Amino acid sequence: MSRIAGSGCDVITPLGERKPLLDIEKSIITKYRRDIWGKFIKAIKEYNLIEDNDKIAVAISGGKDSLLMAKLFQELKCHGRDNFQLEFIAMDPGYHDNIKELLIDNCTYLNIPIHLFDSGIFRIVDDIAQDYPCFMCAKMRRGALYKKAKELGCNKLALGHHFNDVIETTLLNLFYTGNFSTMLPRLKSQNFQGMELIRPLYLIEEDSIINFIQSSGIWPLNCACMVAAKKTGSKRNEIKELIQELKKNFKDIDKSIFRATSNVNLDTMLGWKKGGKTFTFLDEY
């Protein structure tokens, strides 16, 4: 795996030619049963991500995470539960023609029937976000995806955030915003009534996703954003590198951070927020 200079984007290089689709699908529940399939199923059960009669919009960016997520959902319908419907949505925020072609080619090869729609977000972000385009882009992308999901009659939007994203977000909030908060596996949309966001890759580590994609011979999209390429490296990548350094002396520090988000002791906190209200330890002292 290499990195594009100045963009903060990792490039996933396949180990060889693309494997036959049936072999790729089979590997999910055989070769990657423990590290990917099992953790996908565990997240769905533990966080109740799928309920009867759900219609789920699976957001496909074309990157490694969303391509795997799409195949996991398809395998679940074939080999597990079939109490839900799927729609695969892919947004073109302003990709170069070659990038868009790669997205379509990968989805066609992997038998992922996408609803591809334009948004022009890259152009808008380039005009209004001078220093932190990634934050603005992510916010606008999510709104566009929610809108498309709603148009298709879906009640849930699935995004491909994984275990490492959760850890990095936790530290980003701690270091740069001064609060202890994390990325939840599911949450209700504030702007789209009746819609929920779910993260089925919540327990899957990024290294496992990279191994799967490389083994499959798939060349996924990276951020593909020429706006970000013109800016400095992102804070998220700084945090990613920091965690790797910390792991040299504290092997499972990422797992400890993850466990901490489920073991917050409010009796030892100076203050906290709940339902938009602020509380301090003195309220019940």
FENPE-V56178 format. One record per residue. N is the residue number from 1. PHI is phi in whole degrees, 0 to 359 (999 if undefined). PSI is psi in radians with two decimals (none if undefined). BURIAL is b if it has 16 or more other C-alpha atoms within 10 Angstrom, else e. Layout:
# FENPE-V56178
n & phi & psi & burial
N & PHI & PSI & BURIAL
N & PHI & PSI & BURIAL
This chain:
# FENPE-V56178
n & phi & psi & burial
1 & 999 & 2.30 & e
2 & 238 & 3.09 & e
3 & 231 & 2.43 & e
4 & 283 & 2.14 & e
5 & 301 & 2.31 & e
6 & 82 & -0.22 & e
7 & 258 & -0.35 & b
8 & 73 & 0.28 & b
9 & 256 & 2.26 & b
10 & 278 & 2.44 & e
11 & 255 & 2.08 & b
12 & 271 & 1.99 & b
13 & 262 & 2.12 & b
14 & 299 & 2.67 & b
15 & 279 & -0.25 & e
16 & 184 & -2.78 & e
17 & 291 & 2.79 & e
18 & 297 & 2.33 & b
19 & 284 & 2.75 & e
20 & 303 & 2.53 & e
21 & 305 & -0.75 & e
22 & 298 & -0.62 & e
23 & 291 & -0.67 & e
24 & 297 & -0.80 & b
25 & 294 & -0.73 & b
26 & 297 & -0.66 & e
27 & 296 & -0.47 & b
28 & 300 & -0.72 & b
29 & 257 & 0.12 & b
30 & 240 & -1.38 & e
31 & 301 & -0.67 & e
32 & 251 & 0.49 & b
33 & 298 & -0.74 & e
34 & 282 & -0.83 & e
35 & 276 & -0.38 & b
36 & 238 & -1.12 & b
37 & 301 & -0.84 & b
38 & 298 & -0.67 & e
39 & 285 & -0.53 & b
40 & 296 & -0.84 & b
41 & 296 & -0.70 & b
42 & 298 & -0.76 & b
43 & 297 & -0.73 & b
44 & 299 & -0.76 & b
45 & 286 & -0.80 & e
46 & 294 & -0.63 & e
47 & 251 & 0.13 & e
48 & 52 & 0.91 & e
49 & 284 & -0.47 & b
50 & 240 & 2.25 & b
51 & 236 & 2.84 & e
52 & 306 & 2.35 & e
53 & 70 & 0.27 & e
54 & 295 & 2.53 & e
55 & 240 & 1.93 & b
56 & 254 & 2.20 & b
57 & 270 & 2.01 & b
58 & 265 & 1.98 & b
59 & 281 & 2.12 & b
60 & 250 & 1.89 & b
61 & 273 & -0.34 & b
62 & 97 & -0.11 & b
63 & 281 & 3.04 & b
64 & 301 & -0.69 & b
65 & 291 & -0.83 & b
66 & 288 & -0.57 & b
67 & 295 & -0.76 & b
68 & 296 & -0.77 & b
69 & 302 & -0.73 & b
70 & 299 & -0.79 & b
71 & 293 & -0.61 & b
72 & 296 & -0.76 & b
73 & 297 & -0.73 & b
74 & 296 & -0.73 & b
75 & 294 & -0.62 & b
76 & 297 & -0.71 & b
77 & 292 & -0.56 & e
78 & 279 & -0.66 & e
79 & 240 & 0.06 & e
80 & 225 & -2.01 & e
81 & 264 & 2.62 & e
82 & 226 & 0.77 & e
83 & 258 & 0.37 & e
84 & 213 & 2.87 & e
85 & 246 & 2.75 & e
86 & 233 & 2.50 & b
87 & 227 & 2.36 & b
88 & 253 & 2.05 & b
89 & 244 & 2.36 & b
90 & 229 & 2.20 & b
91 & 257 & 2.36 & b
92 & 261 & 1.79 & b
93 & 278 & -0.01 & b
94 & 129 & 0.64 & b
95 & 296 & 2.65 & b
96 & 297 & 2.63 & e
97 & 305 & -0.66 & e
98 & 293 & -0.63 & e
99 & 291 & -0.76 & b
100 & 299 & -0.70 & b
101 & 296 & -0.69 & e
102 & 296 & -0.73 & e
103 & 302 & -0.87 & b
104 & 295 & -0.73 & b
105 & 297 & -0.78 & e
106 & 297 & -0.77 & b
107 & 293 & -0.65 & b
108 & 295 & -0.80 & e
109 & 297 & -0.69 & e
110 & 274 & 0.06 & b
111 & 59 & 0.81 & e
112 & 251 & 1.83 & b
113 & 280 & 1.64 & e
114 & 270 & 2.59 & b
115 & 265 & 1.82 & e
116 & 265 & 2.23 & e
117 & 222 & 2.69 & e
118 & 268 & 2.64 & e
119 & 224 & -0.45 & e
120 & 69 & 0.39 & e
121 & 295 & -0.66 & b
122 & 304 & -0.77 & b
123 & 295 & -0.74 & e
124 & 295 & -0.79 & b
125 & 297 & -0.69 & b
126 & 298 & -0.54 & b
127 & 281 & -0.61 & e
128 & 248 & -0.30 & e
129 & 247 & 1.76 & e
130 & 280 & -0.83 & e
131 & 257 & -0.59 & e
132 & 232 & 1.20 & b
133 & 294 & -0.54 & b
134 & 296 & -0.69 & b
135 & 297 & -0.85 & e
136 & 295 & -0.71 & b
137 & 298 & -0.81 & b
138 & 299 & -0.71 & e
139 & 295 & -0.77 & e
140 & 289 & -0.66 & b
141 & 302 & -0.82 & b
142 & 298 & -0.72 & e
143 & 298 & -0.73 & e
144 & 294 & -0.67 & b
145 & 292 & -0.73 & b
146 & 301 & -0.78 & b
147 & 298 & -0.78 & e
148 & 294 & -0.73 & b
149 & 300 & -0.73 & b
150 & 296 & -0.73 & b
151 & 300 & -0.58 & e
152 & 273 & 0.08 & e
153 & 79 & 0.37 & e
154 & 274 & 2.66 & b
155 & 249 & -0.11 & b
156 & 221 & 2.55 & b
157 & 241 & 2.12 & b
158 & 261 & 2.19 & b
159 & 246 & 2.72 & b
160 & 267 & 0.54 & b
161 & 291 & 2.37 & b
162 & 246 & -3.07 & b
163 & 307 & -0.80 & b
164 & 294 & -0.60 & b
165 & 299 & -0.67 & b
166 & 297 & -0.83 & b
167 & 297 & -0.82 & b
168 & 297 & -0.70 & b
169 & 296 & -0.71 & b
170 & 300 & -0.81 & b
171 & 288 & -0.63 & b
172 & 301 & -0.79 & b
173 & 295 & -0.70 & e
174 & 294 & -0.80 & e
175 & 280 & -0.65 & e
176 & 251 & -0.33 & e
177 & 241 & -0.10 & e
178 & 69 & 0.55 & e
179 & 222 & 2.70 & e
180 & 259 & 1.72 & e
181 & 213 & 2.78 & e
182 & 225 & -3.07 & b
183 & 264 & 2.06 & b
184 & 278 & 2.67 & e
185 & 287 & -0.34 & b
186 & 204 & 2.55 & b
187 & 202 & 2.69 & e
188 & 277 & 2.43 & e
189 & 290 & 2.40 & e
190 & 275 & -0.40 & e
191 & 251 & -0.23 & e
192 & 235 & 1.73 & e
193 & 301 & 2.35 & e
194 & 83 & 0.01 & e
195 & 257 & 2.52 & b
196 & 234 & 2.67 & b
197 & 252 & 2.35 & b
198 & 232 & 2.66 & b
199 & 232 & 1.52 & b
200 & 290 & -0.31 & b
201 & 269 & 0.25 & b
202 & 308 & -0.60 & b
203 & 258 & -0.01 & b
204 & 267 & 2.23 & b
205 & 281 & 2.55 & b
206 & 300 & -0.65 & b
207 & 301 & -0.64 & e
208 & 293 & -0.66 & e
209 & 294 & -0.75 & b
210 & 299 & -0.77 & b
211 & 299 & -0.73 & e
212 & 297 & -0.83 & b
213 & 295 & -0.77 & b
214 & 297 & -0.75 & b
215 & 295 & -0.56 & b
216 & 284 & -0.32 & b
217 & 80 & 0.28 & b
218 & 273 & 2.39 & b
219 & 256 & 1.71 & b
220 & 279 & 2.87 & b
221 & 288 & 2.64 & b
222 & 259 & -2.58 & b
223 & 294 & -0.51 & b
224 & 55 & 0.44 & b
225 & 254 & 2.00 & b
226 & 286 & -0.31 & e
227 & 291 & -0.88 & b
228 & 296 & -0.57 & b
229 & 296 & -0.40 & b
230 & 270 & -0.12 & e
231 & 257 & 3.08 & b
232 & 283 & 2.95 & e
233 & 302 & 2.63 & b
234 & 277 & 2.74 & b
235 & 296 & -0.59 & e
236 & 299 & -0.70 & b
237 & 291 & -0.55 & e
238 & 296 & -0.75 & e
239 & 294 & -0.71 & b
240 & 302 & -0.78 & b
241 & 292 & -0.64 & e
242 & 298 & -0.76 & e
243 & 298 & -0.72 & b
244 & 297 & -0.65 & e
245 & 293 & -0.77 & e
246 & 298 & -0.60 & e
247 & 293 & -0.29 & e
248 & 294 & -0.55 & e
249 & 253 & -0.42 & e
250 & 232 & 1.57 & e
251 & 309 & -0.83 & e
252 & 252 & 0.58 & e
253 & 297 & -0.56 & b
254 & 295 & -0.70 & b
255 & 291 & -0.60 & e
256 & 294 & -0.71 & e
257 & 297 & -0.74 & b
258 & 298 & -0.80 & b
259 & 297 & -0.60 & e
260 & 299 & -0.55 & e
261 & 290 & -0.29 & b
262 & 256 & 0.02 & e
263 & 228 & 0.77 & e
264 & 283 & 2.14 & e
265 & 263 & 1.74 & e
266 & 296 & -0.38 & e
267 & 293 & -0.28 & e
268 & 248 & 0.13 & e
269 & 264 & 2.40 & e
270 & 293 & -0.62 & e
271 & 197 & 2.87 & e
272 & 201 & 2.89 & e
273 & 242 & 2.49 & e
274 & 209 & 2.16 & e
275 & 59 & 0.58 & e
276 & 83 & -0.03 & e
277 & 253 & 2.61 & e
278 & 255 & 2.35 & e
279 & 235 & 2.69 & e
280 & 232 & 2.87 & e
281 & 296 & -0.36 & e
282 & 286 & -0.30 & e
283 & 298 & -0.57 & e
284 & 238 & 0.39 & e
285 & 288 & none & e
